[in-house]
Amino acid sequence: MEKTLASRLGGAARLARTRLNLTQADVAERIGIASEVYGRLERGHMLPSIQTFRRLCVVLSISADEALGLKPSGEVKWAAEPPSEYGESGELRRLLRRAKQLDRGAIRLLSVLAAQFRPKGNG
């Protein structure tokens, strides 16, 4: 039974993640687990803790019932995705993840480089 539940949860998580156009790394970062751990969860190889399960439902905008296969998927109003930073493109999210790993000098250099580019439509 545990294997079936893990598979059901993993499938629901994958479906919700792709519906939101997020990568596994995006979801893992938002719920506070390693990307590899999230990958195992999504493949149905493990079950999350209760705390992680709750964060997963909030981040993926699904109810616990939907995640557990107890009701069909649909929009859940209480679990709306947080605004602003989460609406960014996949490329920008990857860049931000990489930038967070840089030291102070590299961040300054990246900032100088980015200032040399003009936003689209301003030129």
N, C-alpha and C positions, 0 to 999 in steps of 0.2 A: 504494500500500500504506500509506503514512504517513497518508493521509486516512482510510482504513478503520480503522487502529489508533486514531487520535485519536477517531473517532466511537464505536468500541467502548469505549474508556476513558471517554469522556464519558458514555455511556449507563450504564455500570456505576457511575460516581460519582454520577450523578443518582439511580439506583435505591437505592443504599446511603444517600445523604443523606436521601432521603424516608423510607426505612425507619427511620432514626434520628430523624425529625422535626426535622431541622436546616435552617436557611436557608443559602443560598449564602454569606452574610456570616459565619455561624457557622463554616462549614468553612474559608473563606478566612482568618479570624482565627486559627484553630487550627493551620493549616499554614504561616502566615506569608507569605501573598501577598495582593495587593489583590483586593477583591471582583470587580472588572471582569475581572481576569486569570482568576480561578476560573470566572467565567461563560463566558469563551471556551473554557476547558478543558472544561467540562461540555457545551458545545454542539459539541464536536469540532473546534474551530478551531485547536487547538494541542496540543502534547505537553509535559508538564512535564519538568523536569530530573529526574535520578535521585533526588536528595535530596528534592525536592518530591513525587515519586511515592511514595517510601517513607513520608513523613509523611502523605500522602493515604490510603494503605492503612491506616495505624495509626488515624488519626482516624475513618475510615469503617468500621473493623472488617471489612476485606476483605483477602483474600490478593492477592498480585501476580498469581497465576494467574487469580483471579476478575476482577480489574480489567482484565486483558488479554483476557478472554474465553476463557481456556484451560480453565476448569472452571466448573461451575454455581455460582451464588451460594449461600451458606450461612453459618452462624455460624463464625467463626474464633476459637478460644480465645486465641491469643497476642496478638490485637489488640483485646482487650476495651477498651471505652471507659473512660477514667479516671473515678474516682468523684467524688462531690459536685458541684462547680461545673458539671459537664457535664450533670447531670440536671435542670437548671432549665428552666422554661417559656420559650417563645420570647419572650414579653413581657419577662420578667426579663433574658434575654440581651441584648435590644435596649436595655433601660434601662442595663445595665452597660456596654455599648459606648459609649453616649452619655455616661454619667458619667465614663468614662475620658478623655474629651476636655475635661472641664471644668477650670477653674482652681481653686485652693484655696478661694477665697471662695465660689464657686458650690457646691463640694462640701459646705462647712459649712452653707450654706443648705439644700441638699437633705437633709442629715442632720437638721436641725432640723425640716423639713417632714415627713420620713418618721417621726420620733419621735411626731408627732401622731396617727398612725394606729395602731390596735390590731390585733394579729393576729386572724384569724378564730377565733371560739370563746372569746375572752378578754374577754367583755364583757357 
